[in-house]
Amino acid sequence: MNNKIILTSAIAFSIIAAGFFLYNVRLPIAADSLIGFAAVLTVAAVAAIEYRLHGRRSLSK
């Protein structure tokens, strides 16, 4: 349980730090492109974790 709390807080801190960084940096790409890219990476990460935990069953019970 303690490792789960540490992992959750580290992920939350990383997201907040990335948000502050992106808020202060002028990027030549639009916000909707950045959100779309992040969504695709998130779906790929979930599929990779699901594959690793359960073998070849992706997003199923």
N, C-alpha and C positions, 0 to 999 in steps of 0.2 A: 504494500500500500504506500509506503514511503517513497519508493522509486517512482510510482505513478504520479505522486504529487510533485516531485522534483521535475519529472519530464514535462508535466503539464505547465508548470510555472516557467520552465526554460523555453518551451514553445511560445507561450504567451509573451514573454519578454522579447523573444526574437521577432515576433510579428509586430510588436509595438516599436521596437528599434528600427525595423525595416520601414514601417509607416512614417516615423519621424525623418528617416533618411530620404525617403521618396518625397516627403512634403517639402523638404528644403532644397532638393536638387531639381534643376530644370532639365527635363528629359525631352528629346526630340520626338517622342512617340505620344500618342493620345492616351487618355486615361482608359477609354473603353478597350483599346488594344491590350493595355497592360492587364486589365481585369480579365479579359478573355484568355490571355496567355497563362495567368495564374490559375484560372479555372481548369484549363486543360492539364496543367501540371498537377493540380490537386486530384483530378480524376485518374491520371496515370499513376500517381502515388498510391491512391486507394486501391486501384487494381493490382499494383505490385505487392502491396501488403496483403491483400486478400489472397493472391496467388501463393505467396510465401507461407501463409498460415494454413491454408486449406488445400494446397495442391493445385489442381487445374480448375477447380470450381471458382468462377469469378462472379462475385456479387450474388451468391445464392445461399440457401440455408444449408 
